[in-house]
Every structure is written in C-alpha cells, then in structure tokens.
Amino acid sequence: MILILLILIPFLTGIISFTTKGDGAKSLGLLSSMLTLAVAAYVSGANFAAPITFTKPWIPILGTQFSLMADGMSSMLCLLTGIVSLVVMIMNVNKPVERAGAFYGFLLLSQAGLMGVFLASDALLFYVFWELALIPVYFLCSQWGGEKRIPVTFKFFIYTFVGSLMMLAGLIYLSLQTPGVTSYSWNDIVRAGTSLPADQQMWLFWLIFIAFAIKMPVFPFHTWQPDTYEQSPTPVTIILSALMVKMGLFAVLRWLIPVLPAGVAYWSETVVILSVVGIVYASCIAIVQTDIKRLIAYSSIAHMGLMCAAAFTNSAVGMHGIMVQMFNHGINITGMWVIVSMIEQRYGTRDMTKLGGMASAAPAMAIALVIISLANIALPLTNGFVGEFMLFNGIFRADTAGHILIMVVAGLGIILGAVYTLNMIQRTAYGDAGSAVVVKDLSVNEYLGLAIIISLILFLGVYPKPLLDLTAGVAGMMVR
Amino acid sequence: MKAIIATTVFGVIMMFAGLWVNDKKSIAGLATFLFAALLGVTIWDLTTTSVNSPKSLFNDMLRSEHYSLWFNTIMTGCSLLYVLLMGKEVQKVGKYVSEYFALIFFILCGLYLLSMYNNLLMMFIGIEILSIPQYILAGSDKRNLKSSEASLKYFLMGAFSTGILLMGITLLYGAARTFNITEMVTLMHSDALNPLALAGILFIMIAFSFKVSAAPMHMWTPDVYDGSPTVFTAFMATVVKSAAFFAFLRLFQVSFNSLSEHWVMVLAIITAATLLVGNVTAVFQQSVKRMLAYSSIAQAGFMLFAVLAVNAVAWQGIIIYAVAYSVATIGIFAVLVKLKDYTYDGFNGLAQREPLLAFVTTIFLFSLAGIPLTGGFMAKYYVLLAVVQQGQLMWLVIFALLMAAISVYYYFRVIIAMYFKAGTPEISSPVTGGDKFMLVVTCALVILLGVLPQLFLTKV
C-alpha cells in the first residue's frame, strides 16, 4: 500500500498543480516532493528484510496486473528520485517561471512516471510508465527550453519512442512464451525468457536492449542527448540526466540481464566494446567543448558508458558497483547542473571562454563547484570514488577475453575526465574575472540545495555502508 | 436482426421528416433521438442472443454471432457519438439535412449486414448498401467542385472494385458450389485445392483492399476524404471503414482460415505497402484534413494485422481497433470542423485561445499515435499481439513499429502547432458549452479504452 503512495502523491499533486495560479504551484511542488521523499526514505529503511509488494488486478484478459515491487535497487532509485526532485524544487524557489502551474505539474507527473518505472514488476505496467515518464518531459523541454528546443526535443522523443516500441514487441513475444496463460509478471517473464533457446534470445536481446541503449545512452545511440541536455531548462536537464538515464540502466538490470541470460552472454562483449568506445569518444569531445552544459552532457555519456560496461561483465562486485554508482552519479550530476544553472543565471553565459574569476567574486559557489567536480571525477573520499572503484574492480574480474585491455581503455576515460573537469574548474572559478558583472554569492535556498548534495557526497564517500547494504542483496542475484 | 429493421424504418422516417419538418434543428434533434433508440435496439439484440449459440436467420443468410452483435452495438454507439458531436455541423452542409441523416441510417443497415452475413450474396448486398449512401454524402456539398469530384471518384472506384468483388464471388462459387461461407470451408477442402478458389480469394482480397483503402488500392482515399464535407469524412473514415474491415476479417477468418498459407504472404505485402505509403505520405502533407486521410490509410495498415492473424485474438483486435480509432478520429474531426484553416498553421496557438480544445485534441492524437493509457495503444497492442501469437510475421511487426514511430512525427506536428507556436487560430463556429462537454466525454472514452479495455471486449 505504501508503494502506491510513491506514484500517487506526485501524480495527484501534479494534476492539481495544473489548476493553480501564480506561486501556489511552487509550494505545492515543494510539499509534494518532501512527502514523496519521506515515503521513499521509509520504504528504503524498511526494505532490508524482504521486498515490499503491492498487487491489484488490472486487465486480466491480457494477463497484466497493477503490481509494484520494491527491492533494494528499486527503493534506492526511488530514494534518488525523491532527493533529486526535492533539490530541484528547492533550487527553483526563487526563480520566476512562466506558467508555473503547468511547469510544476509536468515536473511532478514525470516524477510519478519515474517512480512507476522503478517499481513496476509487471512488464506491461513497466512499459506504460516508461512512456508516461517521457511525455511530461517532452512538453517541458518543448515549452520552456532554449532556442532550438522544438526540433531537438522532437528528435529526442522520436528516438526514444522507436526504442520503446521495439521493446513492446519483445515484451509481447516474451509474454506469449510464459508457462500457462499469458502473463506479464516479472517472475513469469523471467521464466519464459530463460527457457527460450539461445538463438531466439539473441534477436530478442536487441529488440529489448535498443530501448534501454537509447535511453542510457550507449554509443552510437547517444546523438539525441547533448542537444537535448543543452536545450532543456535546467530542472528538466536534471530530471533527464540524473534520473531518466538511470531508467535505461535499471531496465537492463531488471528486465534484460535476468530475462535473457543466453542473449546477454552472447552479446555482452559487443555491448562492452561499444560502451568503452563511447567512454573514450565522449571524453575526447568533452575536452574541446567550451559550453559547460555540453561538456557535462558528454561527461555524462562517459560515466554511463562505464556503468553499462560493468553491467555486462557479469561480476558481483561490478553489479554492486553499478547500484552504488547509479545513486552517486545521480547526486553528482544534479550538483553539476545546479552549479551550471547558477553560473548561467549570474553571468548570462555558459561559454567558458567568457567566464573566470568566480572564486573571488562568489567563493562559496566556487567551493561547491570544486567539491562536486572532484566527486564527478571520483576522487577518494567522495562518493564517486566508491562506485567507480567497484566498477573497475568488476570489469577487472570479468571472465571475458581482453578484460584487462577493456579496463585500461575505460581507465583512460577517468584520466580524460580529470582533464576536462579540472580545465573547467580552472576556466570558470579561477583566472581573471572577465566580465564586469557583479556576481552575487549563494542565496539561502541555494545554500540549502547544495548542502544536501555536498553532505551526501562527503558522507557516502566516507561511509558508503548504508548504500552498499541496501543494494547488496539485489546485486548478488544479478550474476549468472 | 431487430436492429436491421429498426435502422431501415428510422431511415425512412428521417426521409419523410424532411417533408413535414422544415426546421433543421428539430430534424437534427429527431435524428439524435433515433440514433439513441437504435443503440437501445442493438443492445436489445445483444442481450437477447445467447453467447454460445449463434442464431441463424433467413435460411442461414445471416448469422447473429455474439461478437457481430457486439460490434454492431459498439459501432452504433460510435455513430451516436458522431451525431452528438457533429449534429450541428451536419446542418451546415446543405439544405437536405434529413436526407443526410437518413443516408447515415442506411449506411448502418449495411454495417449490420456486413457484420452478420453468412452468405456471399448478403456480403455483396451489405457492401452496396454501405457504399451507395456514401457516394451521395461525399457529393452533398454540391456547389463545391472538390466535393463533386470526390463523389464521382469514389463512385467510379467503388463501382470498379464492386466488379472485382463479384468476379471473385463467382470464381469462389465455381470452386465451392455454394455461397454459404461456413459450408464453403468443408467443400473447398473436400478435394484437391481448386485454382478457381485461389483466384477467387485473390479477387476478393483486392476488392476489400479497395474498400478499406489498402495500398496500392488506396489512391481514391486522399481525394475523397479531402474533398467530401468534413463532417461526412469523419463518418466515412471511421465507422464505415471499420465495417468494411469487419466484413474482410469475417470472410477470411471463417472461410479461408485453413487456406491461409496461400494468401497470407500477399496480404502481408499489401499490409507493409499500406503502412509505408500511408505513413510516409502523411509526413509531407500541409493540410491536417489530408494528413488525416493518409493517417487513415496508415491505420488501415494496422487493422490489416487483424486479418493477417488468423486466430481468435484478431476478433478482439478488430473490435478494439475499430472503436479506439473511430472515437479518436471522430473527436479530431469534431475539433477540425470548428477551425477555418485546415493547415497545420491553422492550429498555431490553439492552446492559448481554446485550451480545452487543444487538450482533447492532444489526447486524441496520442491515441492515434499509440501512446499508453489511451485507446490507441490498446488497439495497436491487440493487433500486434494477434500477429506475434501467429508467429511467422515478426519482420512485419518490426516494420509496423518503425512506421508507428514515423506516425508520431505527423501527429505531433499538430501538438507542436497548438502548444509551442504562437498564432491566433480562426474559429469558424463558436465552441459552446455543449460542444465542450461532448468533447470531454469523448476524451474520457479514449482514456477509458486505454485503461480498462476489457469493458469494450467480448468473449469470442
């Protein structure tokens, strides 16, 4: 029963938000995300023993039920969704938004969709939420985005829609293979998938993986991503990069690896190579970017590439690392976007060649930038280190041929990451204050939002045990 | 059975009403009342026929299967919805309002025959009763050249395809020595497969492809749908088309099921061509009305999936597709008739001027594009399920899904125009509270279809 609240609270407040006028939507959004976070925290606290489930009949003739399930991975991602949404709401408190009611309404609806994706334990329900999370984001980007928003968002939508439809075909096929009557429940889908002969699993793999690969995005399906991140308004960029790309990775872990083991085994080398190519490729492009938003967008492709590579190496520590890193990456990237939006708001530009001298003008902001950036390149004692260490460990222990080479190439990504991140810090925080703009330091709500992020970065960097405990059980089950 | 009599009587009543009543409004009111009554009669038919034992009528000329009656009821419901949404617009087409409604009643008579026929002759009569009133409706705006062109084109093409249909029926009779579609099954299989039968099946398939506007027999569709008065396009593209599909499915499912290995590939290629032509051409249209004409071809491609999958799910698929597609399309046309400019630019800024209209149109377009929680998703789901279950045509499924992604492009262009572009759309007739109420009801129906499709389905 508690799980349905995670979806219902943002959904209902989202609907109500459309009818509000003026600033009512802001407080409603803030209230709603606090409530959701409280519920999510309660679920992850209670979750250590056994998964919580919630099942109601939905469309019996199709064999689909409204069934939700929260295990360690789901509740961790729900918690992340709750935290990120709250930070978004806090950061937006003092920013004027046009048609605020609709804006917050769509934000909350996308949150409901995300929660649904993370909790669904019925394949058709999962598909429904997968699409529902996308539509509000489409409207958000197209209405409140940058100059080129309409074509860019359109591309993004069609890209992901193609993927989803392929996944639908795969899921229908799987549901028809279930023992007895057609069923979409996770257990039955897993039973159906694992019992299929290897050659069928091999083509089914691509049918389903393509949707997840586009969402993550894995090279070469990433072309929608930098443009969309750049054109979206910052709150939406945060939702996209901290949460929606996790949908892809989460889906791989829940709906692909356990379902089609033989297909995964056959294609894992291909996917790992693609991911590693993506890491190096994205990192190289990030180095030459002058727009901070694009730089972070490419760095995000590199980070997701590392997680995707680890997901297909079939090692327990790697899987565990993904869970930890999904959470940490979500926190860090949120921090990065928050800082970028503050820079953009104050200087009126995101072009690094025109920025500089932030450390003297706004010291608190510069410190926050440095801490978050260092976490982003996985410096020890920040949360990023724990995750990436485990990921590399996982890739190192993989039983595929050439895993050492893959690890070395992926490691290049870390070095390149340091190059572009430190370069960015240097060009924005230090050097001459190029413009004569008077820069205000942090306001109260920005202090609060950044404090949440930085304390999580440091706490989980020093003491990651709660996060590790939460996800240990699920990670163990993922290994073939 | 009772519905066939009722709709004929109602049609005659409407014709005479034109003599005695001169007030357009009261004629439309009478028509609405009669449509509601007709819906009552179809429900009566449905409830008085037992689910498992179909009644045979007129020496087995008709057979009232449960799913046929269910289809009748749902399509009559759609017609009622159509009249409620568009009744006012029908009055604006021309002078002879009562005749227009009478013709719609006759079309429904054809629809009932087509859903219940058990004999090729009844099928033929059904198709003719369905088609002839449409030729008249297409040309009802007689001062408009395009409308006359549409009517003539439709008539010529229709007559041509009827000829092909008759040829097919003749060849089949030669092979099976009966017109009865259930007896035909056993007779055709009693000896080695007769080449006459195969030729007959092919001819009938082509004739039906004309009627449901499947490529390459779709050429008439854009001109006819674009030229006809918009209110009647809405009816032709939805209820009438669904009826033709149901007849198509019925014949191929009941009689030619066991011969499917011989014709499935031909139909699969027709389906692929229909999807390709419909979707790709729709992308290049500048007028929303013409785009909807091509979209109806594209949707026909999906409905053909039900005919392709020779299994029980196909019945569910065609029924839910028919209702989901009809309701959403009627809804869009109801919005379209309110606008002066039918191009995409005509929709610019509609969200600011009429937020409710823009919202319901968005839901209807979502449904046509197949976004979850709308009827269109469930419809696409069902027809895909039918084909995936049948097992062999996975390539076609994937192709269709890619085409569905293309369809998002042209459906969402309307949404982009309404929400993200500035402009002042010209409204041709004021949007009253009643209109808004009916649009919201239609919109709720679309969502209900997507959330609880089982309410609209019956056991097969």
Chai-1 contact restraints between the chains, C-beta under 6 A:
chainA,res_idxA,chainB,res_idxB,connection_type,confidence,min_distance_angstrom,max_distance_angstrom,comment,restraint_id
A,I59,B,Q454,contact,1.0,0.0,6.0,A-B,restraint_1
A,I61,B,Q454,contact,1.0,0.0,6.0,A-B,restraint_2
A,V128,B,P372,contact,1.0,0.0,6.0,A-B,restraint_3
A,E131,B,I371,contact,1.0,0.0,6.0,A-B,restraint_4
A,E131,B,P372,contact,1.0,0.0,6.0,A-B,restraint_5
A,S142,B,F420,contact,1.0,0.0,6.0,A-B,restraint_6
A,I150,B,F420,contact,1.0,0.0,6.0,A-B,restraint_7
A,I158,B,A405,contact,1.0,0.0,6.0,A-B,restraint_8
A,I158,B,V408,contact,1.0,0.0,6.0,A-B,restraint_9
A,F161,B,A405,contact,1.0,0.0,6.0,A-B,restraint_10
A,F161,B,V408,contact,1.0,0.0,6.0,A-B,restraint_11
A,V162,B,A405,contact,1.0,0.0,6.0,A-B,restraint_12
A,L165,B,L401,contact,1.0,0.0,6.0,A-B,restraint_13
A,L165,B,A404,contact,1.0,0.0,6.0,A-B,restraint_14
A,A169,B,V397,contact,1.0,0.0,6.0,A-B,restraint_15
A,A169,B,L401,contact,1.0,0.0,6.0,A-B,restraint_16
A,I172,B,L384,contact,1.0,0.0,6.0,A-B,restraint_17
A,I172,B,L385,contact,1.0,0.0,6.0,A-B,restraint_18
A,I172,B,V388,contact,1.0,0.0,6.0,A-B,restraint_19
A,Y173,B,V388,contact,1.0,0.0,6.0,A-B,restraint_20
A,L176,B,Q389,contact,1.0,0.0,6.0,A-B,restraint_21
